[in-house]
Amino acid sequence: MAHRTRRRLTKTELKKDPVAENLARAWEFLRTHVKETAIACAALLAVILIVQSVISSGRKQNADSMARYILAETIFEQAEQLVSAGRPEEAAAALNQAYTMAGEVFSRNQNRDWGRRAAILAAKAGILLGRETEVIETLQTLLASRPDGMIAQSARLHMGIALENRGGVEDLANARASYAEVAADSAEFPVMSGDALAGLSRLSLLDGDRESARMFLQESMEVRGDTTDFDLYQLALIDQGN
């Protein structure tokens, strides 16, 4: 079989450099479209600067939110310690400070993780301060943003507590619905489920249904895995009516 010989390149072809030719064409295009190129480069630079500014601002806002949330949580814990120490006036002042700060963090960061955590903290403080209507409105806003996991269940639990405390007929019905939804998720969130079952027990006792009240309270203790003095008191209260 005869070998095929490769065609020899001419001197003109040997002198051609594809890379150099492409660069030359690009330079010629830029030279003849100076204005359009400058505008495009300026626009691209502006976009880059805006994106960098937004990212930097978002990171700063998130860091500020985290810091303020941690401060509010620390003040809330101090309020609990003041209550235990028998200093109710100082505890109330600390609770108000924690409530206000947490509410501000949530209002500015409603779709951020730290903002949603702050809403739960504000709900805890607000319930202790007797601000049930404000707490309900905050939690309605939070739930409307469709949180998931622990935040969602905690919001429903505290919604139930606030509604139960406010005590209207419709409030109690809605509290029962909130508690029932949280109680159904005992596998992933046993503590909150236990608290919700205790809430259902209180509502059943309020309705005069002592059998259901005892059943829910016993389920609550089983789910949480412990029995407190208050649980024993509640059981005794239920049994006194039998």
Kinemage of the C-alpha trace (Angstrom):
@kinemage 1
@onewidth
@group {chain A} dominant
@subgroup {mainchain}
@vectorlist {calphas} color= white
{ca met a 1} P 0.000 0.000 0.000
{ca ala a 2} L 1.480 3.312 -1.097
{ca his a 3} L 2.016 5.969 1.530
{ca arg a 4} L 0.112 9.226 1.075
{ca thr a 5} L 2.429 12.194 1.252
{ca arg a 6} L 1.358 15.316 3.139
{ca arg a 7} L 1.016 18.478 1.128
{ca arg a 8} L 3.795 20.920 1.806
{ca leu a 9} L 2.721 24.304 3.173
{ca thr a 10} L 3.666 27.325 1.124
{ca lys a 11} L 5.822 30.108 2.519
{ca thr a 12} L 2.737 32.340 2.710
{ca glu a 13} L 0.852 29.740 4.719
{ca leu a 14} L 3.823 29.193 7.024
{ca lys a 15} L 3.916 32.899 7.817
{ca lys a 16} L 0.246 32.929 8.922
{ca asp a 17} L -0.380 32.927 12.696
{ca pro a 18} L -4.069 32.251 13.609
{ca val a 19} L -3.690 33.718 17.101
{ca ala a 20} L -2.099 36.883 15.815
{ca glu a 21} L -4.780 37.209 13.142
{ca asn a 22} L -7.580 36.900 15.711
{ca leu a 23} L -5.943 39.487 17.961
{ca ala a 24} L -5.573 41.797 15.009
{ca arg a 25} L -9.248 41.420 14.100
{ca ala a 26} L -10.253 42.076 17.733
{ca trp a 27} L -8.085 45.185 17.895
{ca glu a 28} L -9.534 46.467 14.640
{ca phe a 29} L -13.080 45.932 15.987
{ca leu a 30} L -12.268 47.782 19.210
{ca arg a 31} L -10.562 50.606 17.304
{ca thr a 32} L -13.601 51.134 15.099
{ca his a 33} L -16.133 50.773 17.955
{ca val a 34} L -14.377 52.749 20.686
{ca lys a 35} L -17.520 54.476 22.007
{ca glu a 36} L -19.650 51.343 22.132
{ca thr a 37} L -16.840 49.372 23.827
{ca ala a 38} L -16.278 52.047 26.456
{ca ile a 39} L -20.000 52.154 27.294
{ca ala a 40} L -20.156 48.366 27.578
{ca cys a 41} L -17.088 48.247 29.837
{ca ala a 42} L -18.461 51.014 32.039
{ca ala a 43} L -21.800 49.226 32.336
{ca leu a 44} L -20.093 45.941 33.206
{ca leu a 45} L -17.948 47.656 35.835
{ca ala a 46} L -21.036 49.295 37.356
{ca val a 47} L -22.823 45.939 37.567
{ca ile a 48} L -19.792 44.355 39.246
{ca leu a 49} L -19.588 47.173 41.795
{ca ile a 50} L -23.321 46.998 42.548
{ca val a 51} L -23.217 43.221 43.035
{ca gln a 52} L -20.193 43.522 45.327
{ca ser a 53} L -21.917 46.280 47.311
{ca val a 54} L -25.106 44.222 47.720
{ca ile a 55} L -23.165 41.148 48.853
{ca ser a 56} L -21.102 43.208 51.305
{ca ser a 57} L -24.210 44.961 52.654
{ca gly a 58} L -26.062 41.646 53.019
{ca arg a 59} L -23.190 40.100 54.957
{ca lys a 60} L -22.954 43.125 57.243
{ca gln a 61} L -26.703 43.123 57.868
{ca asn a 62} L -26.656 39.417 58.652
{ca ala a 63} L -23.749 39.866 61.078
{ca asp a 64} L -25.497 42.803 62.775
{ca ser a 65} L -28.713 40.792 63.076
{ca met a 66} L -26.878 37.875 64.641
{ca ala a 67} L -25.154 40.149 67.157
{ca arg a 68} L -28.372 41.908 68.169
{ca tyr a 69} L -30.233 38.601 68.444
{ca ile a 70} L -27.545 37.155 70.727
{ca leu a 71} L -27.667 40.308 72.869
{ca ala a 72} L -31.475 40.118 73.124
{ca glu a 73} L -31.274 36.435 74.065
{ca thr a 74} L -28.682 37.210 76.752
{ca ile a 75} L -30.909 39.927 78.226
{ca phe a 76} L -33.862 37.499 78.181
{ca glu a 77} L -31.827 34.931 80.118
{ca gln a 78} L -30.829 37.629 82.601
{ca ala a 79} L -34.520 38.399 83.105
{ca glu a 80} L -35.172 34.748 83.951
{ca gln a 81} L -32.352 34.852 86.505
{ca leu a 82} L -33.774 38.042 88.033
{ca val a 83} L -37.154 36.358 88.444
{ca ser a 84} L -35.503 33.437 90.246
{ca ala a 85} L -33.671 35.912 92.463
{ca gly a 86} L -36.947 37.540 93.495
{ca arg a 87} L -36.364 40.821 91.640
{ca pro a 88} L -39.551 41.139 89.509
{ca glu a 89} L -39.246 44.840 88.625
{ca glu a 90} L -35.754 44.429 87.221
{ca ala a 91} L -36.851 41.256 85.447
{ca ala a 92} L -39.759 43.096 83.799
{ca ala a 93} L -37.424 45.861 82.608
{ca ala a 94} L -35.022 43.309 81.127
{ca leu a 95} L -37.887 41.448 79.472
{ca asn a 96} L -39.143 44.653 77.869
{ca gln a 97} L -35.663 45.407 76.563
{ca ala a 98} L -35.281 41.893 75.132
{ca tyr a 99} L -38.774 42.050 73.617
{ca thr a 100} L -38.144 45.394 71.917
{ca met a 101} L -34.719 44.418 70.575
{ca ala a 102} L -35.870 41.033 69.263
{ca gly a 103} L -38.880 42.654 67.598
{ca glu a 104} L -36.647 45.153 65.812
{ca val a 105} L -34.357 42.389 64.543
{ca phe a 106} L -37.352 40.500 63.159
{ca ser a 107} L -38.953 43.552 61.518
{ca arg a 108} L -35.722 44.260 59.606
{ca asn a 109} L -34.897 40.646 58.732
{ca gln a 110} L -38.184 38.817 58.289
{ca asn a 111} L -36.835 36.375 55.707
{ca arg a 112} L -33.454 35.800 57.340
{ca asp a 113} L -32.673 33.039 59.806
{ca trp a 114} L -31.661 35.389 62.613
{ca gly a 115} L -34.767 37.469 62.057
{ca arg a 116} L -37.004 34.424 62.374
{ca arg a 117} L -35.237 33.307 65.525
{ca ala a 118} L -35.744 36.798 66.896
{ca ala a 119} L -39.492 36.505 66.250
{ca ile a 120} L -39.623 33.403 68.460
{ca leu a 121} L -37.630 35.161 71.174
{ca ala a 122} L -39.932 38.178 70.978
{ca ala a 123} L -42.917 35.826 71.314
{ca lys a 124} L -41.471 34.242 74.466
{ca ala a 125} L -40.837 37.641 76.062
{ca gly a 126} L -44.159 39.050 74.876
{ca ile a 127} L -46.124 36.162 76.385
{ca leu a 128} L -44.430 36.704 79.745
{ca leu a 129} L -45.232 40.417 79.511
{ca gly a 130} L -48.894 39.746 78.703
{ca arg a 131} L -48.712 41.186 75.160
{ca glu a 132} L -50.640 38.336 73.566
{ca thr a 133} L -52.201 40.341 70.718
{ca glu a 134} L -48.822 41.705 69.611
{ca val a 135} L -47.301 38.223 69.857
{ca ile a 136} L -50.081 36.721 67.742
{ca glu a 137} L -49.579 39.370 65.043
{ca thr a 138} L -45.805 38.782 65.003
{ca leu a 139} L -46.223 35.008 64.736
{ca gln a 140} L -48.831 35.370 61.993
{ca thr a 141} L -46.307 37.391 59.992
{ca leu a 142} L -43.623 34.809 60.669
{ca leu a 143} L -45.806 31.857 59.642
{ca ala a 144} L -46.891 33.716 56.487
{ca ser a 145} L -43.235 33.621 55.365
{ca arg a 146} L -43.477 29.805 55.366
{ca pro a 147} L -40.645 28.833 57.720
{ca asp a 148} L -39.920 25.149 58.181
{ca gly a 149} L -38.524 22.786 60.774
{ca met a 150} L -37.970 23.948 64.321
{ca ile a 151} L -38.858 27.594 63.623
{ca ala a 152} L -42.274 26.652 62.217
{ca gln a 153} L -43.135 24.305 65.068
{ca ser a 154} L -41.924 26.754 67.705
{ca ala a 155} L -44.034 29.503 66.107
{ca arg a 156} L -47.132 27.281 66.209
{ca leu a 157} L -46.480 26.283 69.828
{ca his a 158} L -46.115 29.881 71.006
{ca met a 159} L -49.100 30.882 68.892
{ca gly a 160} L -51.118 28.286 70.803
{ca ile a 161} L -49.895 29.640 74.158
{ca ala a 162} L -50.679 33.262 73.215
{ca leu a 163} L -54.158 32.332 71.958
{ca glu a 164} L -54.834 30.248 75.066
{ca asn a 165} L -53.772 33.139 77.298
{ca arg a 166} L -55.944 35.642 75.418
{ca gly a 167} L -58.807 33.258 75.955
{ca gly a 168} L -61.555 34.174 73.492
{ca val a 169} L -63.828 31.401 72.234
{ca glu a 170} L -62.278 31.534 68.757
{ca asp a 171} L -58.820 31.934 70.313
{ca leu a 172} L -59.200 28.697 72.279
{ca ala a 173} L -60.347 26.807 69.190
{ca asn a 174} L -57.356 28.105 67.228
{ca ala a 175} L -55.038 27.316 70.143
{ca arg a 176} L -56.271 23.728 70.098
{ca ala a 177} L -55.539 23.491 66.358
{ca ser a 178} L -52.017 24.882 66.826
{ca tyr a 179} L -51.269 22.516 69.701
{ca ala a 180} L -52.590 19.525 67.760
{ca glu a 181} L -50.332 20.289 64.792
{ca val a 182} L -47.239 20.527 66.994
{ca ala a 183} L -48.185 17.457 69.064
{ca ala a 184} L -48.371 15.328 65.913
{ca asp a 185} L -44.634 15.820 65.272
{ca ser a 186} L -43.319 14.074 68.397
{ca ala a 187} L -40.605 12.091 66.596
{ca glu a 188} L -38.560 15.095 65.444
{ca phe a 189} L -39.425 17.639 68.152
{ca pro a 190} L -40.356 15.683 71.306
{ca val a 191} L -39.992 18.574 73.771
{ca met a 192} L -42.240 20.908 71.807
{ca ser a 193} L -44.666 18.057 71.163
{ca gly a 194} L -44.795 17.384 74.903
{ca asp a 195} L -45.509 21.052 75.611
{ca ala a 196} L -48.270 21.037 72.996
{ca leu a 197} L -49.850 17.928 74.550
{ca ala a 198} L -49.775 19.691 77.917
{ca gly a 199} L -51.582 22.592 76.255
{ca leu a 200} L -54.239 20.226 74.916
{ca ser a 201} L -54.601 18.851 78.447
{ca arg a 202} L -55.225 22.341 79.847
{ca leu a 203} L -57.811 23.100 77.177
{ca ser a 204} L -59.587 19.791 77.796
{ca leu a 205} L -59.684 20.521 81.531
{ca leu a 206} L -61.091 23.962 80.766
{ca asp a 207} L -63.862 22.252 78.761
{ca gly a 208} L -64.595 19.906 81.671
{ca asp a 209} L -63.295 16.853 79.791
{ca arg a 210} L -61.131 15.386 82.541
{ca glu a 211} L -60.618 12.054 80.828
{ca ser a 212} L -59.041 13.705 77.783
{ca ala a 213} L -57.111 16.083 80.023
{ca arg a 214} L -55.517 13.177 81.888
{ca met a 215} L -54.790 11.298 78.662
{ca phe a 216} L -53.062 14.285 77.027
{ca leu a 217} L -51.023 15.029 80.164
{ca gln a 218} L -49.842 11.428 80.459
{ca glu a 219} L -48.863 11.438 76.764
{ca ser a 220} L -46.986 14.682 77.377
{ca met a 221} L -44.948 13.159 80.194
{ca glu a 222} L -44.189 10.068 78.112
{ca val a 223} L -43.034 12.099 75.127
{ca arg a 224} L -40.837 14.413 77.230
{ca gly a 225} L -39.503 11.501 79.276
{ca asp a 226} L -39.742 13.258 82.632
{ca thr a 227} L -42.294 14.358 85.220
{ca thr a 228} L -42.167 17.751 86.889
{ca asp a 229} L -43.820 18.889 90.115
{ca phe a 230} L -46.210 20.929 87.994
{ca asp a 231} L -47.197 17.800 86.053
{ca leu a 232} L -48.000 16.043 89.339
{ca tyr a 233} L -49.995 19.063 90.453
{ca gln a 234} L -51.962 19.030 87.205
{ca leu a 235} L -52.684 15.308 87.570
{ca ala a 236} L -53.888 15.862 91.124
{ca leu a 237} L -56.078 18.738 89.938
{ca ile a 238} L -57.629 16.516 87.285
{ca asp a 239} L -58.215 13.640 89.725
{ca gln a 240} L -59.906 15.903 92.247
{ca gly a 241} L -62.827 16.227 89.893
{ca asn a 242} L -63.338 12.430 89.590
